[in-house]
Amino acid sequence: MSVTGDHVVEAGEMRRVLGHFATGVTVITGTDGDTPVGFVCQSFTSVSLEPPLVLFCPAHTSTSWPRIRTGGVFSVNVLAADQTELCKRFATSGGDKFADLAWTPTQWGPSLDGVLATVHCDVEQVHVAGDHDVVIGHVRKLVTHGDSGPLLFFKGQFGLSWD
Ligand SMILES: Cc1cc2nc3c(=O)[nH]c(=O)nc-3n(C[C@H](O)[C@H](O)[C@H](O)COP(=O)(O)O)c2cc1C
């Protein structure tokens, strides 16, 4: 067991300890003009049922989020267990992340083929919180695509084999 002191919380320690909280993985997509954009985002959660709200937290270093924000809408693509390579592609800044990729345009953001679910949203609120924004989305359309397992992220690794 390791215990972090009460007063000084280092960024690396935040990352290490918060990594003990297992999550699924999403790709947040949108469009900048006609150009599809997207980035991997773990900090996604449901917020409210009535009205239907979700949130995600993009870092201020994200180059995709300011571009998505200009459109005022976004889509959350929930990744399946076999989409590790797709995840790595969308977790790298720059380049054409959509090259040779199968996806469908929507009035929100691109819907990526092979994902478990898509959550299509309007941007409702954006709050600055430290070095991230907290983006509240108003859910406009929900789609499920299949019953395969989720891509999981835990202690900096994908999948279920973290021993
Ligand atoms: C599993 C995983 C989860 C991530 N979660 C987030 C997140 O919640 N918010 C964020 O801003 N970046 C997150 N990232 C990092 C971004 O995907 C990464 O910085 C990406 O390069 C940003 O691309 P962009 O510059 O095109 O926005 C995550 C990366 C991985 C691999």
PDBQT file of the ligand as one rigid body, heavy atoms in Angstrom, charges set to zero:
ROOT
HETATM    1  C1  LIG A 201      -7.032   5.354 -22.459  1.00  0.00    +0.000 C 
HETATM    2  C2  LIG A 201      -6.851   6.839 -22.715  1.00  0.00    +0.000 A 
HETATM    3  C3  LIG A 201      -7.718   7.740 -22.119  1.00  0.00    +0.000 A 
HETATM    4  C4  LIG A 201      -7.604   9.120 -22.367  1.00  0.00    +0.000 A 
HETATM    5  N1  LIG A 201      -8.484   9.988 -21.791  1.00  0.00    +0.000 NA
HETATM    6  C5  LIG A 201      -8.389  11.317 -22.036  1.00  0.00    +0.000 A 
HETATM    7  C6  LIG A 201      -9.308  12.231 -21.449  1.00  0.00    +0.000 A 
HETATM    8  O1  LIG A 201     -10.207  11.862 -20.707  1.00  0.00    +0.000 OA
HETATM    9  N2  LIG A 201      -9.191  13.551 -21.776  1.00  0.00    +0.000 N 
HETATM   10  C7  LIG A 201      -8.203  13.999 -22.597  1.00  0.00    +0.000 A 
HETATM   11  O2  LIG A 201      -8.141  15.203 -22.846  1.00  0.00    +0.000 OA
HETATM   12  N3  LIG A 201      -7.308  13.162 -23.139  1.00  0.00    +0.000 NA
HETATM   13  C8  LIG A 201      -7.387  11.827 -22.883  1.00  0.00    +0.000 A 
HETATM   14  N4  LIG A 201      -6.488  10.965 -23.433  1.00  0.00    +0.000 N 
HETATM   15  C9  LIG A 201      -5.368  11.517 -24.199  1.00  0.00    +0.000 C 
HETATM   16  C10 LIG A 201      -5.764  11.978 -25.596  1.00  0.00    +0.000 C 
HETATM   17  O3  LIG A 201      -6.467  10.984 -26.317  1.00  0.00    +0.000 OA
HETATM   18  C11 LIG A 201      -4.483  12.339 -26.357  1.00  0.00    +0.000 C 
HETATM   19  O4  LIG A 201      -3.851  13.384 -25.666  1.00  0.00    +0.000 OA
HETATM   20  C12 LIG A 201      -4.707  12.747 -27.783  1.00  0.00    +0.000 C 
HETATM   21  O5  LIG A 201      -3.458  12.909 -28.394  1.00  0.00    +0.000 OA
HETATM   22  C13 LIG A 201      -5.417  14.038 -27.954  1.00  0.00    +0.000 C 
HETATM   23  O6  LIG A 201      -5.577  14.199 -29.360  1.00  0.00    +0.000 OA
HETATM   24  P1  LIG A 201      -5.903  15.615 -29.975  1.00  0.00    +0.000 P 
HETATM   25  O7  LIG A 201      -4.676  16.479 -29.816  1.00  0.00    +0.000 OA
HETATM   26  O8  LIG A 201      -6.220  15.289 -31.406  1.00  0.00    +0.000 OA
HETATM   27  O9  LIG A 201      -7.059  16.162 -29.206  1.00  0.00    +0.000 OA
HETATM   28  C14 LIG A 201      -6.584   9.587 -23.212  1.00  0.00    +0.000 A 
HETATM   29  C15 LIG A 201      -5.714   8.673 -23.826  1.00  0.00    +0.000 A 
HETATM   30  C16 LIG A 201      -5.843   7.315 -23.574  1.00  0.00    +0.000 A 
HETATM   31  C17 LIG A 201      -4.904   6.354 -24.257  1.00  0.00    +0.000 C 
ENDROOT
TORSDOF 0
